[in-house]
Amino acid sequence: MPENLSDFRHIFLNDVSMMDVRAPIEFAQGAFPGVVNLPLMNDEERQKVGTCYKQRGQEAAITLGHSLVSGEIKNGRIAAWAAFAKAHPKGVLYCFRGGLRSQITQQWLQSEAGIAYPRVIGGYKAMRTFLLETTQAAAQECDFTVLSGSTGTGKTELIAQLPHGIDLEGHANHRGSSFGQRITGQPTQINFENQLAIDFLKKRALGHALFVLEDEGKNVGSCAVPLPLRERLAQAPVVYLHDGFEARVERILRDYVVRQHAEFVAACGSEEGGFEAYAARLLISLDKIERRLGGALHQQLRQSMANALQRQEEYGDAASHRGWIAALLQHYYDPMYAYQRHSRAQRIVFEGARSEVMAYLGECGASTAAK
């Protein structure tokens, strides 16, 4: 019989290939990065077996399951599992609790395809618990620094350059503001938490004991920052990043206008369709903060944005967007960040330009890892 695994740390540190034999609906609710879903039963079959189990017990449910997954259906699923196992000979398989479904998959692979393939003891549930505990342990045992700064200073870019940086926005696939939604959508809350935990696990394994995270609220888009981590960050020292107003305007123009336009065009497959979707996204993003802006300012900014979009569509010139970007920073984001900065003044331990902040955080991370 194949060896069965329970070393979850090894699995995640080494990016072990995993075959998830849960039903598609379970997989969609939460999974691990890079895992392939090759279910023993599809959603309809799983529902029928579950109903049978509740009404008639386990033995009847197993009998029904074997009748539903038989003949060509069974052969097709075994062929898919065998192909995965041959492509990933050092991989593993799992179901929800490491029980009957993964056992059956393992047995059929052995008896029908001659492949001894290990399964994960405890399955998805045990690995998920391990990752939740990983984040909680990091929050309790590690040191943290919060990187703050006005909108457009490039905090996320800086964190991505730090070996001990944890990119919450990257894991959430969201830029963290009202304009931050990406065309590719966000992961489920479970997937966000799983990716974050694996990031902590790998970086702690490299010896890092201090982490730098961007100053975020309770949520990054629709993804909630895990409570133990959020509570720790609320008490952590703050490093404040400065950059010139014009540089910030240019960075926002690049990320939220030029690059976002290109992303929409690429996703839609046409300039016309892509521009229409991109323009709608910008206007909707502005409308989300209408109440906070106030009616007069919102209308002013919306008209400026609409004019800039029209010019961009007609002439391919994005320069006019600088107008509403500068006004939004001046009248909305900068006052908000000034208030936040004042409220955290006691926690600020360093502030400076990009090169200065980069050097300071790099030295802190190196000294902590060396301990």
C-alpha positions, 0 to 999 in steps of 0.5 A: 500500500502507498505511504500516507502523509501527515507532514503538512509543513513539508507539503506546503514548504515544498509545493507538493503537487496535490490532487483534490478529489472533493466535489467541485462545489467544495473546491470552489469554496476553498482550496490550496494554491496550485491544487488540481480538482479531480473529483471522485463524485461530481456535485449531483452525485455527491448530493445524492449520496449525502441524501442517501446517507442521511436517510438510509445510512452509510452502507446504502450510501456507499452502494449508491456511490459505487453505482453512480461512479461505475462503467465509463464514468469510473474509467474516465475518472481513474484515467484522469487520476492516473494521468495526474499521478504520472505527471506528478509522481511525488504528489498526494491526493486528499478529500475533505477529512482524509476518509472514504473518498480519498481511500476509494480513489487511492484503492482504485488507482492501485487496483485499476491503474497499478499506481500506489499514490499517497493520500493526506491523513486528515485531508483538506480539513486538517491542512486548513486547520494547520494553515490557520494555526500557522497565521495565528502563530506568526501573529503571536511569535513574530515582530511586525512593522506597518508601512504607511504613507499617502495614496500613490507613494508606492507602498505595495511596490516597496513591500514586494521588494522586501524579502520579509514583506507580506503583500496583503494586496497581492494575496487579495488580488486587490489594490486596497482602495475604492478603485482597487478592484482588479479585472480578474476578481478576488479569491475566496476568503478561504483561499486568501487565508490559505495563501497568506499562511503559506507565505508566512510559513515559507518566509519563517522557514527562511529565518525571517522573524520580522514582517513588513505589511502595508497599512490596511483596514479590516478588509482588502476589498472583500477579503478580511484580514485574519483577526489575530494578525489585524490585532497585532498590526494595530499595535505595531510600529509604523514606518511612513513613506513619503513621495512628491505630489507629482510623483504620486499622481504619475504613479496612480495614472500609470496603475489605475489608468494606463495599466488598467486600460491595457488589462481590460483590453487584453481581457475583452479581446478588443479595444472597443469592448475593453475601453467601455468596460474600463471606463465603466469601472473607473466611474463606478469606483468613483461613485462608491465614495460619493457620500464621503466626497459630498455631492458637489465634489463628486459631480466635479470629479465625475465630470473631470473623469468623464472628460478625460475618458472621452479624450482618451477614447478619441485621441489615445491620450491619458494625460487629462486624467491627471486633473481628477487624480490630483483633485481626488488626492488633494480633497479626499485621500490626503486629508484622510491620510493626514488624520490617520497619520495624526492618530498613529503619531505615537507609533511612527518610528521612522519616516522618509523617502523611498530609498531611506525607507527601503534601507531602514526596513532592509536593515531591520529585517536583516538584523531580526533574521540574524538573531 
